[in-house]
Amino acid sequence: MTSSHDAERDDANGGHDLPPAILLAAFEGWNDAGGAATQALEVIAEAWDAEVVHELDPQDFHDFQVNRPQVSTDEEGNRLLTWPETTISVVTTPLAGRKVVLVQGVEPSFHWRDYCDEILDVAGELEVGTVVGVGALLADVPHSRPIPVQTSSNDPQVQALLGVEGSDYEGPSGIVGVLGHYATERDLHTLSVWAAVPHYVAQPPSPKATLAILVKLEELVGEPLPVGELAEDARAWQAGVDELAGQDPDVAEYIQQLEQVKDTAELPEASGEAIAREFERYLRRRDTGKGDKGGPPAPGGR
């Protein structure tokens, strides 16, 4: 899939071929604690003017008694009926001009294999080389520390490129895991990115977790992602949880225990390598406004 626009963009990048498109997928429901994963993709879609290229028919995949249509009123007073939807949209990164495909939807109620096949058929038309499943889960982590984000892949090439490990999880799977399984069967590179959301503040929004996901996705996309006011929102969210916890001695004591466990476990992270990674991330963000087209390599190719 090549166009004159693609050729012009390649010329602007010194004639170098762009890496294959990367697909990011997040779904409301079981895979989306605190709404963190779906909000991360929504931030990208809004900031980079995502263009919807495909919509899956909700009639084929959803039990409307589980995910009911929503009634609302627009600014002109018209009554609207909105069905649970899954959209596939495309954005182009502002620096390198790389194509990023966004899959945003609600975890389906049935026909999961057909659902994944339809998404992956469109991904093939868009020349996607890598599929990234984005999720968030509830965990015993303190809100007052950095949100843990784990990247894993059972793809040997991705493991070698990014230095990540395979997942040894066994148990029930959500649509994120199922989509990754079928993407692997199509010889696409696959990996997953999961944020751990404090279970005692499980209600969305969870801006601190959303921000942590976006920071991790930067490494995969290859250039800074838009974060808008998320940093400020994350600070306000943490302050609000601090205030609520301070009103309940039992909750405050429990959080203190989680903090101690977290701090003890992460002592080795206070290393030169960890500091260097943070400094590199700072430089990339600083150079965004200077037209820098650098950034770490992202997994690509078939």
Secondary structure by P-SEA (a helix, b strand, c coil): cccaaaaaaaaaacccccccbbbbbbbcccccccaaaaaaaaaaaaaaccccccccccccccccccbbbbbbccccbbbbbbccbbbbbbbbbcccbbbbbbbbbcccccaaaaaaaaaaaaaaaacccbbbbbbbbbccccccccbbbbbbbccaaaaaacbbbbbcccccccaaaaaaaaaaaaccccbbbbbbccccccccccaaaaaaaaaaacccccccccccaaaaaaaaaaaaaaaaaaacaaaaaaaaaaaaaaaaaacccccaaaaaaaaaaaaaaaaccccccccccccccc
